[in-house]
Each structure stands twice: as C-alpha cells, then as structure tokens.
Amino acid sequence: MTDYTPDTIRAIRRALGETQIRFALRLGVDTSAVSTWERGLHSPAPRAKEKLDEAAALAESKAMFIGDKERHK
C-alpha cells in the first residue's frame, strides 16, 4: 500500500476529473476526509488507501489512454 501525500491525492482526483465530493463518493468516505487529506491535516486510513490505490490505477490508465489517442491523431 502506498503512502499518499496531499499533492498526490489531489493529483489523482484531478486526473480523474472529479470534485472532492465525487472523489469522496468513489472512495466511500466523507467529503471532509478528502479535504483534510489534501490539506495535509490527516492521512487516509488503511481501507481508504486501498481505494486510493484503485483510483490511482484508474487515473494512470486514463492518462495512458489519452496519451495513446493523442499519438494516433
């Protein structure tokens, strides 16, 4: 499991094009949790880190897909 910094959490959320509210729904946490993580006030719990791992993988796939589309224009 990855240790997530505030900047990394924010980058994953933005790569998915999601608001804090939508991202919180994806992760199954309260919106205030995402806000406190992104401000560095708290760290995600182990279960949330598992969901962040999944979100990070999806963000990476999305970035690779977009990059592939751009190469084939």
CORZINOR-V255809 format. One record per pair of residues at least 24 apart in sequence whose C-alpha atoms are under 10 Angstrom apart, sorted by the first residue. I is the first residue (numbers start at 0). GAP is how many residues later the second one is. Records with the same first field share a line. If there is no record, write none. Layout:
BEGIN
I = GAP + GAP
END
This chain:
BEGIN
0 = 45 + 46 + 48 + 49 + 51 + 52
1 = 44 + 47 + 48 + 50 + 51
2 = 40 + 41 + 43 + 46 + 49 + 50
3 = 33 + 34 + 36 + 39 + 40 + 45 + 48 + 49
4 = 32 + 33 + 34 + 35 + 38 + 39
5 = 28 + 29 + 30 + 31 + 32 + 33 + 34 + 35 + 36 + 37 + 38
6 = 30 + 31 + 32 + 33
7 = 29 + 30 + 48
8 = 25 + 26 + 28 + 29 + 30 + 31 + 35 + 43 + 46 + 47
9 = 24 + 25 + 27 + 28 + 29
10 = 27 + 45 + 48
11 = 40 + 41 + 43 + 44 + 45 + 46 + 47 + 48
12 = 25 + 39 + 42 + 43 + 46
13 = 45
14 = 40 + 41 + 43 + 44 + 45 + 47 + 48
15 = 39 + 40 + 42 + 43 + 44 + 46 + 47
16 = 42
22 = 29 + 32
23 = 24
25 = 25 + 26 + 28 + 29
26 = 24 + 25 + 27 + 28
END
